[in-house]
Amino acid sequence: MTTVTSDSHRPAPTRNENEDLATRAYREIRRAIIDLAFQPGQQIQEQFLAQWLGTSRTPVREALKRLQGEGLIEGMSSRGAMVAQVSVSDIENAYQVIELIEGLASRLAAERLTDNGAAQMRACLGKMESAAIEGDQQRWVAFDAALHDVIRACAANAKLDHVAHIVYPTIERVRNMYLLDGLEPNRLGNAMETHRAMADAIFAGDPDQAEALTRAIFRHAGENNLRLLKQWIVPLRRQF
């Protein structure tokens, strides 16, 4: 006969086990926030999250603290937390910083590109091309993010990459609203052209052109995502 024991009778997890569970909890909760499964202003209880993840509340609490540090969670209490609201001004400010960061990253990548870095960029571009041809927006935006990760790595500036990781969580939930909104003809194709031009400037070792084209990409994305955000955020907030 099998006996089901309560949590109090289970062996206490080791520190490493707790860290692994907390990391998994962080990734899963973060993904749900970014994908808007957990929406801005929504209250999420620790007990619910623990049951959802199949774990205890301790790694959930650690994950929420980490997400609070990224600005994705606010109002933590003993009962749970609230998914951070999306502020138009915060998104606008973040895009201004990201435009500068990514523009500088492309400039530095054009000056410091290695054969390995170029190969990684071409691999990302190839996957983006395939996704664009298939009309797979979700895959395209994932490979787009990967491409810019590679460009920042090619820039070989740890401080720049550190700042990028601080700022990006602010826009993650709205980063691809424009690409994923509606079915405008050849939207992915047009985006692909601008990214190819940016990459070609980096490959050619042209820092001025690489920076200018990259900044134009992020300026365009910011303008369109902010426009859609202003239409989306008011009715969304009324739900909570």
C-alpha positions in Angstrom: 0.0 0.0 0.0 1.4 3.4 -1.0 1.2 6.2 1.6 1.1 9.8 0.4 3.1 11.9 2.8 2.6 15.7 3.5 5.3 18.2 2.6 6.3 18.3 6.3 7.5 14.6 6.1 9.5 15.1 2.9 13.3 15.5 3.2 14.2 19.1 3.1 15.7 20.0 -0.3 19.4 20.9 -0.4 20.5 24.4 -1.2 21.4 23.4 -4.8 18.0 21.7 -5.2 16.3 24.9 -4.0 18.4 27.0 -6.4 17.4 24.7 -9.3 13.7 24.9 -8.4 13.9 28.7 -8.0 15.5 29.0 -11.4 12.9 26.9 -13.0 10.1 28.8 -11.2 11.7 32.1 -12.3 11.8 31.0 -16.0 8.3 29.7 -16.0 6.7 32.7 -14.2 8.7 35.1 -16.3 7.6 33.4 -19.5 4.0 33.6 -18.4 4.4 37.4 -17.7 6.2 38.1 -21.0 3.6 36.1 -23.0 0.8 37.9 -21.1 -0.7 34.7 -19.7 -0.2 36.7 -16.4 -1.4 40.1 -17.3 -0.4 43.6 -16.0 -2.1 44.3 -12.7 -3.1 40.7 -12.1 -2.7 39.3 -8.6 -0.8 36.0 -8.4 -0.8 34.0 -5.2 2.3 32.0 -4.0 0.1 28.9 -3.3 -1.4 29.0 -6.8 2.1 29.4 -8.4 3.4 26.5 -6.3 0.6 24.2 -7.4 1.0 25.3 -11.0 4.7 24.6 -10.9 4.4 21.5 -8.8 6.8 22.8 -6.1 6.9 24.3 -2.7 6.4 28.0 -2.0 10.1 28.7 -1.2 11.4 28.6 -4.7 8.3 30.5 -5.9 9.1 33.3 -3.3 12.7 33.4 -4.5 11.6 33.6 -8.1 9.2 36.5 -7.4 11.9 38.4 -5.6 14.1 38.0 -8.7 11.3 39.2 -11.0 10.6 42.1 -8.7 14.3 43.1 -9.2 13.6 43.1 -13.0 10.5 45.3 -12.6 8.1 42.6 -13.7 6.6 42.0 -10.2 5.5 44.6 -7.7 3.6 44.7 -4.4 5.0 41.6 -2.9 3.4 40.4 0.3 3.2 37.2 2.3 0.3 36.1 0.2 1.7 36.7 -3.3 2.4 39.6 -5.7 1.0 41.6 -8.5 2.3 41.6 -12.1 3.7 45.0 -12.7 1.6 47.4 -14.7 2.7 48.5 -18.1 3.4 52.2 -18.2 3.5 54.0 -21.5 6.2 56.5 -20.2 8.3 53.6 -18.9 8.2 51.8 -22.3 8.9 55.1 -24.2 11.9 55.8 -21.9 13.2 52.2 -22.2 13.0 52.3 -26.0 15.1 55.5 -26.1 17.8 53.8 -24.1 17.6 50.5 -26.1 17.9 52.4 -29.4 21.2 53.9 -28.1 22.4 50.6 -26.7 21.7 48.5 -29.8 23.0 51.2 -32.1 26.3 51.2 -30.2 26.4 47.4 -30.1 26.2 47.3 -33.9 28.9 50.0 -34.2 31.2 48.1 -32.0 30.4 44.8 -33.7 31.3 46.3 -37.1 34.6 47.2 -35.6 35.3 44.0 -33.7 33.6 41.3 -35.7 35.3 37.9 -35.7 34.7 35.0 -38.1 32.9 33.1 -35.4 30.6 36.1 -34.6 29.9 36.5 -38.4 29.0 32.8 -38.6 26.6 33.1 -35.7 25.0 36.2 -37.2 24.5 34.4 -40.5 23.0 31.4 -38.7 20.4 33.7 -37.0 19.6 35.5 -40.3 19.1 32.2 -42.1 16.6 31.1 -39.4 14.9 34.5 -39.7 14.7 34.1 -43.5 13.1 30.7 -43.1 10.6 31.9 -40.6 9.7 34.9 -42.7 9.1 32.7 -45.8 6.8 30.5 -43.7 5.1 33.4 -42.1 6.0 32.1 -38.7 6.0 35.3 -36.6 6.7 33.7 -33.3 9.8 32.0 -34.6 10.9 35.1 -36.4 10.8 37.3 -33.3 12.7 34.7 -31.3 15.5 34.5 -33.8 15.4 38.4 -34.1 16.1 38.6 -30.4 18.8 36.0 -30.7 20.4 38.0 -33.5 20.7 41.1 -31.4 22.1 39.0 -28.5 24.8 37.8 -30.9 25.5 41.4 -32.1 26.0 42.5 -28.5 28.3 39.6 -27.9 30.3 40.6 -31.0 30.5 44.1 -29.5 32.6 42.6 -26.7 31.5 45.2 -24.2 30.3 43.6 -21.0 29.0 46.9 -19.5 26.8 47.5 -22.6 25.4 44.0 -22.4 24.7 44.4 -18.7 22.8 47.6 -19.2 20.8 45.9 -22.0 19.7 43.2 -19.6 18.5 45.7 -17.1 16.4 47.7 -19.6 15.0 44.9 -21.7 12.6 43.5 -19.1 10.7 46.8 -19.2 9.7 46.3 -22.9 9.6 42.5 -23.1 5.8 42.3 -22.9 5.3 44.8 -25.7 8.5 44.3 -27.8 6.8 42.4 -30.6 3.3 43.9 -30.5 3.6 45.5 -33.9 4.9 42.3 -35.7 2.3 40.2 -34.1 -0.6 42.6 -34.6 -2.8 41.9 -37.6 -1.8 40.5 -41.0 -0.3 43.4 -42.9 1.1 42.1 -46.2 4.8 41.3 -46.1 5.4 42.8 -42.7 8.0 40.1 -41.9 9.5 40.5 -45.4 10.0 44.3 -44.8 11.5 43.7 -41.4 13.8 41.1 -42.9 15.1 43.6 -45.4 16.0 46.2 -42.7 17.8 43.5 -40.7 19.7 42.2 -43.7 20.9 45.8 -44.4 22.0 46.2 -40.8 23.9 42.9 -40.9 25.5 43.7 -44.2 26.8 47.0 -42.7 28.3 45.0 -39.8 29.8 42.4 -42.2 31.3 45.3 -44.3 32.9 46.8 -41.3 30.9 50.1 -41.7 30.3 51.3 -38.1 28.4 54.5 -39.0 26.0 52.7 -41.3 25.6 49.8 -38.9 24.7 52.1 -36.0 22.3 54.2 -38.1 20.4 51.3 -39.5 20.1 49.6 -36.1 18.8 52.7 -34.4 16.3 53.1 -37.2 15.0 49.6 -36.6 14.5 50.2 -32.9 13.1 53.6 -33.4 10.5 52.2 -35.8 9.7 49.4 -33.4 9.3 51.7 -30.5 7.0 54.1 -32.4 4.7 51.3 -33.6 4.7 49.3 -30.3 3.9 52.5 -28.3 1.1 53.3 -30.7 -0.5 49.9 -30.2 0.2 50.0 -26.5 -1.8 53.2 -26.1 -4.8 51.4 -27.8 -4.3 48.2 -25.7 -3.5 49.4 -22.2 -6.7 51.2 -21.2 -9.1 48.3 -21.9 -6.6 45.8 -20.4 -6.4 47.6 -17.1 -10.2 47.6 -16.7 -10.0 43.8 -16.4 -8.3 43.9 -13.0 
